[in-house]
Amino acid sequence: MPLALLALAVGAFGIGTTEFVMMGLLPDVADDLNISIPTAGHLVSAYALGVVVGAPLLAAATARMSRRTVLMSLMGLFVVGNALSALAPDHHWLLAARLLSGLPHGAFFGVGAVVATGMVPPERKARSVSLMFLGLTVANVAGVPVATLMGQHLGWRATFLGVSAIGLAAIAALALLIPHDHQHAASGAGLRGELAALRSLPVWLALGTTVAGFGALFSAYSYITPMLTDSAGFADSHVTLLLALFGVGATAGNLLGGRLADHHLRATLFGGLGSLVVVLSLFPLLMSAQWSAALGVVLLGVAAFATGSPLQLMVMDKAASAPSLASSANQAAFNLANAGGAWIGGLALAAGLGATAPAVAGAALAVLGLAVAATAWTVDRRRNPAPSPARIVAKSAAARHEEALHH
């Protein structure tokens, strides 16, 4: 695999760290700025809103630029946003800085996926995307815990300065390792061509698969702590370690999904979503004992993130004429899945169906994801039917006949 993928992974590591570290820093931020925990929670939503808004807009706005330049510029915006977060004098400024920090998130992963797949042979595309996403999953295992500890001991502002330093390292790695390229839209399609890709029904169905599939994950994961404490009987102090186990499972699933998708994209995606249905359906049983609950957390990470690379490639495949915008839009879909899944899981929990009800609701969302994915491929196949063997033979014979006439 090209060493340039390391530069993309470093950027992904920084982005993953800043996205998830706020959850662990909420009490410290709330105390320092004299706001309530629910008000501080808006800082998480502000980042997610930045991702949803910034992903398609920045990808479209940079459609004619060199991808190398785009990636470095996006990471520069990331550094500025995190530095302003560290310097924010009050809650309102921090809210704006978090929104700014989220803007480059989706476009970076979207353009990065196009760059990653363009540097490898077709049979290694999924693995290249999974190696970029490796930075995101490793951030959950190492980056977020270390950054949280830094914030607790040195102050939350030090955490965001540290994340800014990671961003600067990513810019240096991108400048050193990403090869120079020509204009992003070499065909001259530019912004109009990129936007045209979003008129395709299969593209929207692919994005819908992402929303439903990862909505299934976040329906359960958003409420994993009460499941582990109320159902499995873990002490609060053990939850951090168990979440690290989820990160280990996510890392393994990401690498596994990338490798398998290179052999058969559709089977890997359907297998991953099917595994997610099974794991989430078994959560009421798995959470009945501590050993099985720990196993369930790992399996949830494996099953969910095994679909990450296949989902990204599915969207890029359905929007082959303009993969950057569609790929970036897929990152917005991931964040919509985060918000929507947490909302649906909360409804199940509020209905009084038990601590594991959000996982069962997630299983239903995963079933929906399977149905949407199947519809996407059916529609695509009807619009672009594969030629029959007889047509292939006839076309080949006609080509040979025409070549003979020329000679």
BAKOL-876239 format. One record per residue: residue in three letters; x negated, y, z negated of N, C-alpha, C in turn. Coordinates in steps of 0.001 Angstrom, whole numbers, plus 524288, in hexadecimal, padded with zeros to 5 digits. Layout:
<gukols>
ALAXYZXYZXYZ ...
</gukols>
This chain:
<gukols>
MET7FCBC7FB4F800008000080000800007FC94804EA80000 PRO7FE3480908802C57FB1080DD0803037FA6B8104E7FDA9 LEU7F5C2812857FCBA7F4B1815277F7CA7F825819F67F721 ALA7FA1D81C107FB817FD7A820AE7FB468026981FAD7F815 LEU8041081AC87F7B9808B3819907F491807CD81ADA7EED3 LEU802CE81AC67ED348018881C267E7D1802F7821D27E6B1 ALA80218825417EA888037582AC57E9D38095082B6D7E908 LEU80C658288D7EC1581212828CA7EB7E813BE826A37E62C ALA811148227B7E465812668202A7DF5381125823E27DAD7 VAL80CDB826E77DB5480B8182AB57D73E80FC082EE27D6DF GLY8117F830C57DB68815C58348C7DB6381AB28323F7D90B ALA81BED82D677DA678208B82ACA7D8498201D82A127D263 PHE81B6A829137D08681A848286C7CAE381BC282D837C805 GLY819E6831E47CA1981B05836E87C7A5820D6838267C7B2 ILE82367837257CC28828FA838357CCA082C1C834C77C8EB GLY82AC982FC57C8A782D8782C3E7C51F82CD782DC27BF6E THR8282F82F957BE188272B8312A7B8B282A77835DB7B728 THR82A81839E57BA7082D6683E9E7B9028334A83DBC7B929 GLU8351B83A177BC7683AB6839177BCC683CC9836AA7B7C5 PHE839F2832D97B5A883C0282FCD7B14883A04831827ABEE VAL835E3834B47ABBF833AC836117A6A683743839AF7A393 MET83A9583CA57A64083DF98404D7A3818419183D8879FAC MET8431D838A67A0F684688835C979D66843FC8352079808 GLY83EE3834057980683C218334D7931A83AC78385779057 LEU83ACA83CB2793368393D841BE790F483DDE8451878F4D LEU842B1843447904F8474A8468278F35847778489978995 PRO8467C845567858D846AB8477B780398429F84BC177F4D ASP83DE884B0A78161839BC84EEB780A483B12854077836C VAL83D0A8539E7883383E808584578B258430285B1B78874 ALA846DD85822786AB84B6985A7B78415849CA85D6577F28 ASP8465A85B0877C088449585D9A7773B841808628B7786C ASP83E0B8624477C3F83A9F866AC77D6F83DA686B5077FB0 LEU841AC86A35782E18449F86E6178571849B386FB97829B ASN84A8D86D2777E2B84F2C86E2C77AF68544586D4A77DFC ILE85493868CC7807E8595E8674E7834585AF5861DC78170 SER85FBD86059782AE861A185B2F7811985F94856FE784D3 ILE85FE58521B7831285E4484DBB786638619884D7A78B61 PRO866CF84DF478B08869E284DEA78FE58685785245793A6 THR86729856EC791998657185B32795008602C859ED79777 ALA85CB2857A579465857A58560D7968885854851DC79AB3 GLY85C7784EBB79A3885D7784AB079E1D85E7E84CE27A384 HIS8600B851D77A3D0860E68544A7A8E385BD3854AD7ABFD LEU85764854737A93D85257854A27ABE88518D84FC37AF49 VAL853B484B587AD988537E8468D7B0B5856DD8472B7B58F SER85B8A8495A7B4C385F1A84A237B92C85CE984E117BD12 ALA85A398521B7BB2D85808856117BEA7853FD853A87C24E TYR850C8850277C04384CE384D8D7C39084F9C84A437C7B4 ALA8538B8473E7C6148565A843EA7C9C9859048472F7CDFF LEU85B3284BA67CC7B85DA784F207D0518599C8511C7D436 GLY854EF8524F7D246850BF854037D5BE84F6084FE07D9C3 VAL84F5E84AF77D82684E32846A87DBBD8525D846497DFF7 VAL85752846627DE4E85BAB845C17E1FD85BBC84A377E5F7 VAL85AD884F037E42485AF0853887E7A485603853C87EAFB GLY8518C852F07E87F84C96853A87EB3484B4484F7E7EF2A ALA84CF884AB07EE4284B688465A7F1B484CD4847587F767 PRO851CE848207F8BC8530F848F87FE408516D84E548003F LEU851C9852577FCED85096857A07FEC284ACB858428001B LEU8476D8567C7FCA4841D3857177FDA784005853848020F ALA8424784ED08026B840DB84B4C806B38426884DB780BF1 ALA8470F8501580C25848D18527E81102845AE857618124C ALA8449185A8B80E4C841CD85F7280F2683C3085EA4810F9 THR839E385A2380FA68347085915811228341785546815B4 ALA83857854DF818BC8389F850EB81CDA8346685184820FE ARG8328085642821EB82E9B8571A826058290285765823ED MET82865856C481EEC823348575781C8F820428522C81C71 SER81B2C8528081BFE817E984DDE81B358197E84B3981621 ARG81A1C846218164581BBE8434B8118C817AD843D780D34 ARG812C6843E980E9080EA58449D80AA580F4C849DA807E7 THR8104C84DF380AEC8112685324808B98160B853428055D VAL81A2A850918073481F08850638043F81E2D84DDE7FEEC LEU81B858496F7FED581AA4846A97F9EB81782849F67F60F MET8136F84C967F7F98104084FDB7F4878135C854967F29D SER81698856D47F606819C185B547F47581DD6859C87F065 LEU82041855497F133824248536B7ED6E821AC8526D7E81F MET81D058502B7E82181A6684F3D7E32C818AC854637E0B1 GLY81769858577E3EA8163685D7D7E1CB81AEA85FE17DF10 LEU81F8C85F4E7E16B824558612C7DEF98256285E407D9DD PHE824278593D7D9DA824AE856007D520821338581B7D0C2 VAL81C58859777D20D818B085B8E7CE2B81ABA860B57CBF8 VAL81C9B864217CF6981EA9869327CDB68234E868727CA07 GLY826DF864F77CB7882B7A8640F7C84082A1E8621E7C2CF ASN8265C85E897C270824E185C6D7BD51821B98605F7BA24 ALA81E78863807BCC181B928678E7B9FF81F4F86BA47B7CA LEU8234A86D217BAD682732870D37B8EA82A5A86E7B7B471 SER82B328694C7B49782DDD866B37B03682ABA8674C7AB38 ALA8259A866AE7ABA5822378672A7A70A8222886CBD7A4E2 LEU822FF870907A850822A3876117A6BA827F6878857A5AA ALA82C30875867A64A83175877B07A5D18325987A047A060 PRO8340687F027A01F834C68817D79AFF839D787FF679840 ASP83DBA87E2979B46842A887CAD798D98454C8786579C09 HIS849EE876D979A3584CBC8728679C9184E36873A57A239 HIS84FCE878607A35585198879A97A89E84D1E8796C7AC8D TRP8489D87B5B7AB108441087B107AE8B84258875687AF49 LEU842A1872557AB208412986CD47AB91844FE869EE7AF1D LEU849FD86B4A7AED384DEA868EB7B23184CA486A007B7F0 ALA84B4086EE17B91D849E0870517BE80844E286D907C03C ALA8411F86D197BCB083C3086A887BE0C83CF9864B67BF13 ARG840738624D7BC1A8418D85CC17BCF88445385BEE7C235 LEU847D785F757C39284A5D85F347C8A88464D85FA47CD00 LEU842A0863427CC5F83E70863F97D03783B0485F1E7D08C SER839E785CB37CC1A836A2857FB7CC0983927853807CF02 GLY83E68853477CEE68412284F017D1808419E84FB57D75F LEU8412E854857D958841F78557D7DEED83E78852217E275 PRO8395E851A07E15D8360884EA67E4FC83653848C37E45D HIS838E3846DC7E051838F0841437DF0C83AAA83DE67E3B5 GLY83F7983ECD7E582841A783B767E99C83ED283BF67EEBB ALA83D6E840CC7F03683AB4841987F5298355783F077F50F PHE832B183F167F08982D8A83C997F03082DF7836C07F136 PHE831AD834337EEA28325082E9A7EF768344482D6D7F4F6 GLY837B2830D47F6F2839C182FF17FC2E835908305D8005F VAL832A8834B78005D82E6D8356A8042C82A0D8318780314 GLY82909830877FE10824F182CC57FCAC82610827567FEBC ALA82B15825C27FEA182C758209B800B482B6F8204E80687 VAL82C898248A8096182B828249F80F00825A5824568100B VAL8229E8274B80CFA81CED8272B80D9281ACB821BF80C4B ALA81CB081F768080B81AC281A4F8065C81BC88162980A82 THR820888161680CA8821CD8121B8109081EFE81312815B3 GLY81D86817FF816B381AC98193481B8F81514817B381B83 MET812F78166A816F480D698151D8168480C5A80F468168B VAL8108C80C24816F280FDF806768169B812AB803DD81B2B PRO8114F7FEF581C59814277FC0E82060819D27FB3E81EC3 PRO81D597FA3082285822E47F98482149823F27F55D81D25 GLU820C87F14381D0A821C97ED0A819578202C7EE63813BD ARG81E0B7F31F812DA81C747F4B080D9C81F317F9B380BCB LYS823447FB5580E82825D68004180D468283080047807CA ALA82AF37FC328066D82D7B7FC0B8014E829767FC0C7FCF2 ARG8252E7F93D7FDB38211B7F92E7F9B481EA77FE8D7F901 SER81E128016F7FD5581BC6806A57FCE681F5080A3E7F9B9 VAL8246D809D97FA818281E80CFF7F7788280780B5C7F1BB SER827AB8064B7F0C18279E8046C7EB56822B48063C7E881 LEU81E53806BA7EB4F8198B808917E8CD819F880E597E76D MET81CAA811607EA9D81D9E816D37E92F82126817137E45D PHE82563813F37E45E828F2813D67DFE98265D811907DB05 LEU821EF80EDF7DBBC81F2A80CAB7D73F81DC3810F07D358 GLY81C62815997D56281B2E819ED7D1E481FCE81B597CE7B LEU8248981AF47D0A08294A81C3C7CDBC82A528183F7C970 THR829B6813407CAAA82AC980F407C6B88268880F1B7C282 VAL821A480FED7C40B81D68810157C03181E1A814BF7BC88 ALA82063818FD7BE8D8216D81D857BB3E824F281C0F7B6AD ASN8289F818787B79182C1F816CD7B35A8295A8135C7AF5E VAL82544810A77B11E8226080D367AD9481E4D8103E7AA76 ALA81B7E813C57AD1581718816757AA97817D081C587AA43 GLY8195B81ECF7AEA28198C824807AECD81D4D826E17AAE3 VAL82215824ED7AABF8260E8272E7A74F824BA826687A185 PRO823288219E79FC1821BB8210A79A3981D2C824837989C VAL8191D824D179BE8814918281179A968161C82DD879A79 ALA8192482F8179E5681ACF834FA79E8581E5183652799E7 THR821948329A79844824F683384793BD821B68341478EC9 LEU81DE1830AA78E1E81A6E831107898E817738363C78998 MET815AD837DB78E2E812F383CDC78EA18167F8415178CE4 GLY81B648411B78E9D81F118453378D258203E845467875B GLN8207C840A178502821AF8405177F6D81D328423977C03 HIS818568419C77DED813CA8431577ACC811858486777C41 LEU811DE849E67813580F8E84ECE782FD813A4852DA78480 GLY8188C8515C7845E81CBB854E57860381E8D8539E78B82 TRP823A58546778C80825D6852E67918382391855F879609 ARG821AB85AB57950781F6185DCF7993781A6385B4579B4A ALA8177C858C1797C7812AC8561179970813EB851A879D3C THR8186E84F2279C8181A0284AEA7A00B81A8D84CE67A5A1 PHE81D2D851497A64881E05853537AB8F81904855737ADF7 LEU815738576A7AAC581056858EB7ACD380D5D854157AEAB GLY80DDC84FD67ABA980B5684AF87AD3C80D89848DB7B250 VAL812BD8493B7B2FA81531847837B7D88136884AF07BC64 SER812C384FFF7BB6F810BF8537C7BF8280B4F851CA7C139 ALA8081F850107BD7A802E284E307BEC980323849557C23F ILE806EA845E67C129807A48414E7C48780910843137CA07 GLY80C6D847167CA6D80DDC849277CF838093C84B477D280 LEU805B084E077CFCB800FA850067D2597FD8784B8A7D442 ALA7FD2B847697D1247FA26842D37D2CC7FC9D8405E7D7A0 ALA801D2840537D7D78048483E277DC6280373841687E144 ILE80368846907E0B580243849F57E52B7FCC8848D97E744 ALA7F907848447E3B17F3B2847147E5517F36C841D57E81A ALA7F63E83DF57E60C7F63E838C77E8797F8D6838F07EDD7 LEU7FD1B83BE27EE557FFBF83C5C7F3607FC3383EF57F765 ALA7F985843167F5BC7F604845DD7F94F7F17C8426A7FB11 LEU7EFBC83F0F7F7877EB2B83BD07F8AD7EC87836E67FBBA LEU7F1158348E7FAA47F23682F577FCA77F64A82F2280100 ILE7FA02832C88010E7FE05832A8805237FBB6834BB80A3A PRO7FBFB831C680E727F9BB83391813637FCA98383E815A3 HIS7F9DE83B88818807FC5983FE981B2C8000D83DC581F53 ASP804818405881FD98084C83E9C823BD80A1E84343826E8 HIS80CF28420682B1880F178462982E548144D847E182C09 GLN8171F84B0682EF781C0084D1782CDF81FC1848BF82B6F HIS82290849C0827328265A845FF8252382A3D844598296A ALA82C518482782C428302B847098304882DA6847758359F ALA82A64843C7836EB82774843FF83BC182AF3843E884083 SER82FA8841B683FFA8332F8414F8445B835F58467184593 GLY8355784A418421A837ED84F3F842D983D7884F53840BA ALA83F2384B0683E528447384ACD83C448452B84E97837C4 GLY8411984F018348584131852B48303D845C9851FC82C98 LEU847978567882A6784BBE8565A82689850CC85414828BF ARG852208559282D8B856F4853A882FE3856DE84DB78306E GLY8526584B9A83213851F8845F1832A98523E8431E82D76 GLU84FD78457882973850058430A82448855A5842E582233 LEU858728474E822D085DCB84789820D486171843E1823CD ALA8604984313828D9863A383FB282C05863C183A1F829E7 ALA85F80838858274585F3F8333582533863658323B82115 LEU864FD8365E81E59868CD835C081A2686E648356681C21 ARG86F2C835A08214A87463834EA82374875B582F2C8243F SER871F482BCF82365872B08263C8246A8755F8239881FCA LEU87979820A4820E387C3A81DCA81CC8878B2819C181A17 PRO87588816AD81CFF87215812FC81A4E86E4F8159981680 VAL86C8D81A6B817B38691B81D338141A86C0181E6080F04 TRP870D18204F80F6E873DC8218580AC38752F81C9C807AE LEU8761C8185680A608771E8136A807A48723281184804D2 ALA86DA98125780746868C0810E7804B7867E5814367FFD3 LEU868FA8194F800398688C81CB67FBA786C8681B1A7F77C GLY8712F819807F9268751F817A27F57587360812B67F2A4 THR8706A80F637F55E86E4980AB57F2DC86A8F80C317EE7C THR86756810307EF6D863BE8120C7EB67866BD814147E6AC VAL86AC4817367E7A186DCC8196D7E34A87056815197E011 ALA872B8811457E2AF8755380D077DFD687166809687DD39 GLY86D38807F87E01B869678044A7DE0586680806677D94D PHE8646B80B267D9BC861A080D577D53E8655E80FAB7D13C GLY86A39810E07D2E286E2A812447CF0386F2180DBB7CB4E ALA86EC5808F67CD5686F548044B7CA0F86B1C804267C5DD LEU866468056C7C773861FC805837C3A1862FD8098A7BF64 PHE8643B80E667C100864AF812977BD2A869A4812387B9E7 SER86D8880F707BBC58721D80E7B7B88D8709280B877B39E ALA86CFD807D07B43986B2A804BE7AFB98669C8075C7ACF0 TYR862BC809327AFF685DE580B2B7AD9B85ED08101A7AA61 SER8629D8134A7ABE1863B68180F7A8ED86571816D77A35D TYR8677B812257A27F8697C810B179D59866A280BDD79B3D ILE861C380B3479D0985ED38069179B6885D7B806BA7959A THR85CA880B6E7936E85B4080BD078DE585F96809CE78A59 PRO8648580B8878AE3868998093F787818696B8036F78866 MET8687E8019A78D30868DC7FBEE78E14864C97F90E78AD5 LEU85FFC7FB1478AE885BB37F8747883085C3F7F8C978242 THR85E4D7FD267804E85EC57FDC777AA1863D67FB7E77886 ASP868337FCA177B1B86D4D7FAEB7790B86E7A7F53377A45 SER86D007F36B77EFA86E437EE0778083869DD7EA4177F30 ALA865137EBA4780AB860B07E80877FDC85E477E88077A73 GLY85F517ECD7777B785D6B7ED5B7725A857E07EF46771D4 PHE855BA7F1C8775DB850737F3F1775768507C7F8F177230 ALA84C2A7F9E876F8184B807FEDA76CC584A5580328770B2 ASP84BA2807F876F5884AAF80C60772D9844EE80CC977468 SER8417F80B5B770D783BE280BDE771D6839F58081C77610 HIS83D01804137775483B658004177B3C83D2D801B0780C6 VAL840968058A78125842EB806C77863C83ED3808A778A20 THR83B0C80BD0788548370180DDB78BDF833F78096C78E68 LEU8329D8057D78B5282FC68010578D77833197FE197916C LEU8381A7FD807904D83B957FABB793DF83C4C7FDBB79900 LEU83C59802E6798B783CB88060879D78837B78058D7A0B0 ALA8334F804D679DFC82E6B803E37A0D282EBA7FEA07A3AD LEU831577FAC57A145832227F5BB7A3DF835737F6667A8C1 PHE839487F9E37A87D83C5C7FB147AD27838C87FD357B16A GLY835298009D7AFFE83177802BB7B3C882E137FE857B632 VAL82C7E7FAB47B30B829687F64E7B52082CA37F3427B917 GLY8318F7F2377B7B2834FC7EF757BB53835EA7F28D7C04D ALA836907F7B17BFC3837697FB077C452832A77FAF97C7E3 THR82E057FB0D7C59F829337FAE57C8BE828C87F5BE7CBB3 ALA829DD7F1707C8FB829AD7EC527CB8A82DCA7EBEA7CFD8 GLY832877EDC57CEBA836B07ED8A7D2A08357D7F0DF7D75D ASN8332F7F56A7D67F831C27F8DD7DAC982DD47F6417DE72 LEU829CF7F3F17DC3E825D57F1547DF78828137EC857E232 LEU82B517E9867DF6182DBD7E4DD7E1A1831687E6557E615 GLY834A47EA507E5348384C7EBF47E93F835907EDD87EE20 GLY831407F0B77ED7582E517F28C7F1F882C117EE177F522 ARG829EF7EA3E7F27A827907E5C87F53F82BB97E2937F816 LEU8301D7E17D7F576834317DE487F7DB836E97E11E7FC5B ALA837AA7E64F7FBC183A6E7E9447FFCB837707E96F804EA ASP832487E8F2804AD82F357E8C58097C8305B7E3E180C9F HIS832147DFCA80A008336E7DAED80CB5839267DAF580E7D HIS83CA87DCF980B1D8422D7DD2B80C9A844D37E1688095D LEU8459E7E5F380BCE847C27EA7A8091384D3F7E967806FD ARG850AB7E77980A548561B7E6C4808C2856A17E2C78045B ALA853E77DE66804E28544B7DA53800DF852397DC4C7FBA4 THR84E0D7DF657FBBC84BDB7E17B7F6E184FA37E53C7F44B LEU852117E8A77F76F855C77EC667F54085A817E99A7F2EE PHE85CC27E5F07F5D6861577E3227F3E585FE57DFB97EF37 GLY85B427DD727EF5F859897DA477EAF2858BA7DD8F7E614 GLY8566A7E23C7E6BD8559B7E5A97E24785ABB7E7807DFF0 LEU85E697E9317E3408637B7EAEE7E145866787E6667DEC5 GLY8661A7E1B47E126868A17DD277DEDC866597DBCE7D989 SER861267DC327D91985E937DB2E7D40B860507DF257CFFA LEU861147E4077D1B5862D77E81B7CE1F868567E6E37CC19 VAL86BB07E4F17CF87870F57E35A7CDE48709F7DF2A7C9A6 VAL86D507DB3E7CA8E86CD67D6E27C6D886AB57D8BB7C19B VAL866707DBCC7C1BC863F17DD8D7BCE1867AA7E0EC7B9B1 LEU86A377E4A97BC3386DBF7E8217B9598728D7E5347B750 SER874727E1677BA5B878E97DE487B890877867DB0E7B3C0 LEU872937D9877B34E870CF7D65A7AEE786F3E7D9987AA23 PHE86F587DECE7AA9786D897E2177A647870857E1287A127 PRO875AB7E0637A12F878487DF4679C378760B7DA777997D LEU874797D68B79C8E872137D1E079A5186C667D2EB798CD LEU869867D59379C42863FC7D69479B3F8632D7D9F179664 MET866C97DD82795568662F7E10A790DE867F37DE9E78BB3 SER8691D7D99E78BC486AD47D707786F7866487D54178390 ALA861877D555785A285CE47D3D8782A58585C7D74B7845C GLN8548F7D816780E2850527DBBA7821884CCB7D9B878670 TRP84B8B7D4BB7866F847EE7D2BC78A6D84A687D31578FDB SER84F7C7D1D37902C8520C7D20B7953F8530D7D7B3796E4 ALA853CF7DB3479319854817E0B87946184F847E2EE796C6 ALA84B017E18D79481846017E351796AF8454C7E13379C32 LEU846B27DC4279CFA846667D9F27A23384A0E7DCC87A5F1 GLY84ECA7DE167A4148528F7E0CC7A75B850A47E6217A920 VAL84DE17E8E87A5B784BBE7EE0D7A71A847BE7ED837AB7E VAL8445C7E98C7AB13840727E8A87AF2A843177E7327B44D LEU846D67E39A7B40D8498F7E1D97B8C684C8B7E64D7BB63 LEU84EB57E9DA7B8328516F7EE5B7BA6784DAC7F1B27BD9A GLY848F47F2907BB898450A7F5907BE67843727F2E67C370 VAL842B07EDC67C340841137EAD87C7E8845507EB1C7CC13 ALA84A2F7E9D87CA9C84E6E7E9987CE6A84F927EEE57D0D9 ALA84FA37F3007CDA4850FB7F8317CFAA84CD07FA447D354 PHE847E87F9EA7D1BE843CA7FC597D4DD841F67F8EB7D960 ALA843AE7F4127D982842AD7F0E27DE26845A07F3007E2D4 THR849B27F6197E1D384CC97F8637E61184AC97FDBE7E7BD GLY8470F8000D7E4DC84553805607E5F0843158061B7EB67 SER83F118030F7ECB683CAD803777F1EA84063801D37F645 PRO843487FD857F5AD847127FC247F9C184B23800667FAC0 LEU84D01802F17F6A1850C88071F7F75E84E6380BAB7FA5F GLN8498580CEF7F917846E5811427FBCC8462B80FFB80196 LEU8447C80B3F802B5843AA809AC80826848D38092080B0F MET84CF08077880861852078070080ADD853DD80C5280CDD VAL8535E8105880997854F18159980B28851978178980FA9 MET84C6F816A280F4F848ED8185C8137B84A168157C81892 ASP84BA3810898183284CEC80D7A81CD8851E780F7981F6D LYS855CF810DA81C4385ABA812C381E7285A2C81840820BD ALA8561C81B1D81F068552F820678210C84FCD8209782393 ALA84EDE81D0A8272E849B281C7C8297C847E98216282C5C SER84B988248882E6684A2882936831528486282DA982DCA ALA849C082D89828DB8484B831B08252F847C982F6781FB7 PRO843D682C1C81ED38437F82949819DD8423282CB88152F SER83F9483125815F983DE68345281183842858368D80E82 LEU8463E838E58114B84AC383B2D80EB284E19836EE80C25 ALA84F13832AF80EEF8523B82E7980CBD84F8B82BFF80810 SER84A5E82B568086E84769829168041D847A182C9E7FF52 SER84745831C680035847AB8357C7FBDE84D2E835877F99E ALA8511A835337FD1085681834F97FB3885764830297F7D7 ASN8548882C007F8F58550A827497F5CA853388283C7F036 GLN84F5082BAF7EF8F84D9C82D097EA47851D78301E7E766 ALA854A1833757EA4E8591A8361D7E7EC85D3C832227E655 ALA85DEA82E157E991861B2829FF7E851860328271C7E351 PHE85B168263F7E27E8594B823BF7DDAA85AFB826F27D8E5 ASN85A8F82C2A7D94A85BF682F7A7D4DB861D282FEC7D42C LEU864C082FBF7D87786A6F82F6C7D7F586BFD82A4F7D549 ALA869198262D7D68A86A0D821267D3F886907821877CE1E ASN865038247B7CCB3863B5825417C7318684A827C37C455 ALA86A3C82C1D7C68086E8082EF57C3FB8739A82BDD7C42E GLY874E2829BC7C8C9879CC826E87C95B879E9821E67C63B GLY8759581F087C63B8756281A327C33D875F381B237BD70 ALA8734181F357BB73873B08207B7B5E187948821FC7B477 TRP87BEA824C97B8088815C8266C7B70D884F7821A97B6CF ILE8846381E0F7BA89887BA819667BAAF886A1815EC7B5F1 GLY881AB8154E7B49C8805F812437AFFA882A1814B27AB10 GLY8829C819F27AAD7884D881CA97A65A88AB381BD07A5EE LEU88D5881BA97AA67892FC81A9A7AA54894168152F7A81B ALA890E1811567A9B2891A180C087A7BA890AC80BBF7A1DF LEU88CC780EB27A01B88B8880EBA79A8688FD98117A79771 ALA891CC815DA79984895E2818D6796D589B08815E0796A1 ALA89BC18122A79A298A09780F2279A428A0E380B30795DA GLY89CA180AC1792CF89C9C8073178E6189BF18018378FD4 LEU899428008D7943E8988E7FB2F796198939D7F896793F9 GLY890D77FB467908B88C277F90678E38887367FB8E7903E ALA882EB7FAC278D6C87DF77FD4978EB487BD87FB9B793FB THR87D1C7F6D3795BA87B087F4E979AB987EB07F5F779F52 ALA883017F8B779E59886B27F9DE7A295884347FCEA7A710 PRO8808C800927A60F87E10803517AA7487B347FFA57AE2F ALA8790D7FB577AC22876527F79B7AF8887A387F4CA7B312 VAL87EBB7F3697B0F8882C17F0CF7B422884B77F48B7B85D ALA885667F9857B6F5886E77FD6C7BADC882A47FDE57BF0A GLY87DB67FD7B7BD618795D7FD9D7C11A879837F9087C4D9 ALA87B157F4727C2E287B827EFDD7C64D87F8D7F0CF7CA93 ALA883D27F3617C929887D27F4A37CD14885B37F86E7D126 LEU882907FC337CF79880267FFDA7D32787C617FD097D6CE ALA879857F9377D4BE875E27F63C7D809878DE7F3197DC27 VAL87D637F1027DAB8880B77EE497DE8A8826C7F2167E2D0 LEU883D87F6DE7E1358853F7FAE77E503880A37FC157E8A2 GLY87BEF7FC437E665877487FD297E994876847F8F37EDAA LEU8776E7F41A7EC2C877177EFCA7EFEE87AFF7F07E7F45B ALA87FBF7F2037F2FB883D77F2B37F6F68827E7F72B7FAAB VAL8807F7FB787F89587F217FFF77FBDB87A8D7FE997FF6C ALA876AA7FBD17FD5B872307FA3980089873E47F6A7804F9 ALA877617F2F5803D4879527EF6C807E387C417F27880C19 THR87F447F66480A6B8821B7F99E80E2E87E5D7FCB58119F ALA87A2F7FEBF80F4387656801C78123B873F27FE8281693 TRP872797F9BB8156E870167F6698196D8741F7F4B181D87 THR878F97F3DB81BCA87D137F25681F8587E1A7F6BB8236C VAL87EA77FB828216F87F958000A824D687B0B800D78288B ASP8764B8005E82670871A580124829AA871557FD0C82DF5 ARG872BC7F83282CA58727A7F3F8830808768C7F4BB834CB ARG87B287F6BE8335F87F3A7F7AA8374D87DC07FC2983AE4 ARG87B108001C838AE8797A8048E83BE7874CD8033C83F60 ASN871727FFD783D6786CBF7FE598405486C697F86C84095 PRO86FCF7F5ED8438A86FDF7F02C843B486AD27EE0B845F0 ALA869047E9DF8438D864447E75F845838656C7E4CA84ABC PRO862037E56784E92862FF7E2FC853A7862DC7DD0F85343 SER8664B7DA8B85656866757D4DD856568619C7D2B0858FF PRO8603A7CDCF857E585BBA7CB6F85A8685C357CBA38606F ALA861107CAFD8627B861C57CB1986828860787D07686A61 ARG862197D4BE8677B860EB7D9FE8694C85B177DB138692C ILE858727D90D8651E852CE7D9D7864BE850107D7408695D VAL851B47D26786AAC84F517CF9586F0B850617D26B87431 ALA855577D439874DF856C07D6EC879B3853B97DC0087A47 LYS8532A7DEED875CD8504F7E3DB8760684A9B7E2F08774B SER848647DED587519842F47DD89876328423A7DC1487BEA ALA845EA7D91587E158458F7D78E88394846037DC4988723 ALA8499B7DFE9885C984A357E4A5888EE845487E7EA888D2 ALA842C77E8388844883DF07EB3B883DE839A27E8CB8872C ARG839577E399887398354D7E0FE88A5F836647E1D189039 HIS83B687E1CA8919983CD07E2948971B83B587E821898D3 GLU83C787EBFA8957A83B357F168896CB8354C7F22589739 GLU832617EF9E893B182CB27F006893E382A967ED93898E5 ALA82D047E94A89AAE82B4E7E6C389F7F82C3F7EA528A42F LEU8309F7ED1F8A43C831C37F0AD8A88982DC97F5138A8D6 HIS82C0A7F6F98A444828357FB398A438822F47F9658A663 HIS821D87F4638A58981CD47F2588A75C81D3C7F0758AD06 
</gukols>
